[in-house]
């Protein structure tokens, strides 16, 4: 992958030209990329690209690298056929842009990080997605009761787990997108009531969760009578990955 990036061609080109000698400029680029990778920099940050739901998204150190597990959020959201959607903590814009392109919904993406929003805006423009982008804390800039779907992949890694993370994650991805306080639940405690405010009656909340947080997040949702049809859904490995709830 790094060699293909260095020569500026797809991987298939390498096989088709396996007898061709590497030019000096290719060696220079390839050596620099290998050095960065050996220091722990994620391959996606070196190439600047990560595939998500069949599309290539630009990524930088300012955004969380989209994971395959987050596609379960997309799958859950698409079944709800929402018309007005907000993606809270949009990062690279992967969720918001995908939903805008896969549906006819009006989609809003919010983030507290202006640097992350710049990445999302560029991705949306390049992929031809019509998304409204807003810089705010959670969704504080948006009016109440104006959405029928709230989606989010919030920061949920417990701060106490920082030393156990892979260095590619710990040292190179933004902390604001990773850590959810000591127990990983800080953002969920704020996000659930914020979603209740934003949703019209019968609207849906879909969130990605850490594999060990299913019961805890369900408990936060169950603290009020505002929610029903709460369901924790597993990923392909059978681990809790997405929680879905409907506003009463």
N, C-alpha and C positions, 0 to 999 in steps of 0.2 A: 504493500500500500504506500509506504513512504517512498520507495523507488519510483513507483508510478507517478506520485506527486512531484518528485524531483525532476522527472523528464517531461512532465506535462502531458501525459497520455494515460488512457485507461489501462487496466491490468492486462486485458487481452492483447494490447499492443506489445507488451513485453514478451509474451509468448510468440507472437507473430514475427518479432524481430530479435529473437534470442541470439542470433549470430552477430548482431550489431554491437560495436564497441561503444562504451559509454564516453560521451564527450566530457571534456574537462569541467565545464560549467555544471553538468549533471552530477559529477562526482562531488563538486563543492557543495551543491545543495543537499545531496544525499548525506554527506558527512555531517552537515549541520543538523539535519533532521534526526539522524541517528544519535548525535550527541544530546539533543534535547530530550529524545525519548529515553535514553539511558539515565538522564537526570530525573525521570519520572513524569515529564510533561505528557498529558494524554495525547494519543494519536490524533484525536478529533481536533484538538487545539492546534496541532502542528499543521494539519491539512486545512483546518478551518471549516470542516464540513461534518455533519452527522445526518444519516438517513433516519427519517421518522415517518411512518405510515406511507411509505412509498415516495417520499419527497426529500430532497436534500436541503437541510437547513444550515445556514452559516452559524458558527459558534465562535465565541471569544472567551477569554477568562472572566468576562463580566456576567456570563450566564451559565446556568446548569446545563450540562450536556444532556440532551434528550435521551431517555432510556427506553428500551423496548417495552418494559413493564408499564410505562405510561400510556401505551396504546390501548390498554384495558380501560382507561378513562374514556378514550375516544369511542370504543365499542359500546360502553354503557351509555354514553351521551347520545350516540346516534339513534339508539332505540327509542329515545324519548321524544323525538321529533319536535324539539323546541323551536320557537320563533325568535325569542330574545334571550341571548346568552351572554354571560359575563365570565371571563376567565381571570381569576384573582391570583396575582403573582405570576404573570405570564412568562417572564424570563425571555427565552428566545422567540416566544410566540408560537411554539410548536402546536399547542393545544388549540389556541384561538384561531390560528391560520388554517389548521386542518379542518376544524368545524365549519369555518366560513366557506372553505372550498368544497366540503362534502355535503353541505346543506344550503338551504336558502335563508338561513337565519341571519338576523342582525346580531353581530358579535362585537363585544367590547373586551379589550384586554387591559388590565391594570398592573402596575408594578410600582414599588416604592423607589426602585433604582432607575435613574434616568439613563445610565449607561446600558442597562439591560433593555430598556424601551427602545433605544437607538438600534440595537440589534434586531429587535422584533419588528420595528418599522421597516428596516431594510429587507428583512425576510419577507414580510407581507408584500412589499412593493415588487420584489423580484419574482415572487410566486403568483402575483396577480390576485391577492386576497383583499377583500374589502373589510377591514377591521378598524374600529375606532379605538385609539390608544390613549390612555390616561395615566398620568403620574399621580399616585396618591397612596396613602396607607390603606391597605386592603381595598375597599371600595367606597371610601368615605366621600368621594366626589360625586357619587351616583345617587339618584333619588330612590326612595323606598317604593317597594311594590311594583317595580318596572320590568322584572325579568321572570321568565318561567324556567330558567336553568342557570344554576351557579356551578361552575367547575373550578377545580383547583388542584394543583400539585404543590402543596405548601411545604416549607421546611419542616422535617419531622425527625431528623437525627438527634438523639439526646446528646447534649454537649459532653456528657461523661464518656461517650463512645468515640470522641475525637481521636484519641491515641490508637484506637483499633482500626481506623479506616485505612484503606489503601492510600499510599502517598499521592497517587494520581488524583484522588478525590480531596484528601486533606490539604494538600499543598497548592492545588491549582484551580479548584473550583470555588466560587464565591461563598463565604460563610453565611451571608444573609439568605442564601437559597438553600442552605444545608441544615442549619441547626435550629431546633425548636425548643430551646431552653433545656434545663436540666433533665427533664423527663421526655422531651420531644413533643410535648402537647401544648406549648404556649400559644402557638398560632391557632390551633384548633379551638382553644377556649375563646378566642376572639372571632374566629372565622364562622363558627356555627351561628352565634347570634347575629352576626353581620349578614349571613345568608338568609336568616329568618326575616330580617328587615327588607332585604332586596327582593325577595320572591313574592309573587302574587300567590293567592290561595291555590293549592294543588301543584305548585311549582316544585322542582327537584333540585337536590344538592348532590353532586358527585365529586368525591375527593379521593386522591391517592393517599394511602397510609403506609406506614412502616409495618413490616410483617409481624411485629410484636405488639402493635397498637390497636388491634381490632376491638378488643373488649373495652379498652380505655376510651377510644373515640366514640364507640357506641354509647358508653356511659355519659359522655358529655352531651351527646345528642338527646339522650333520654332524660336529661335533667329537667326538661320542660315538656308540656303537652303539645308543643307546637309541631311535633314531627310524628310521622307514622311510616309504615312500610320500610323500616330501617333494615338494610341488608348488607352484610360484608361478603364480598366476592373474591375468590382466589385468583392468583395468576397461574401460569402454565405449570409452575412447580408445586402448586397446591397451597401456596402461602397466601395469607390475607393481603390483599393489595388495593382494593377499591371499596369504598363505602358509599352506599346510595341511600338517600332518605327523601321522603316527600313531605312538604309542608301541609299541615292539616287544613 
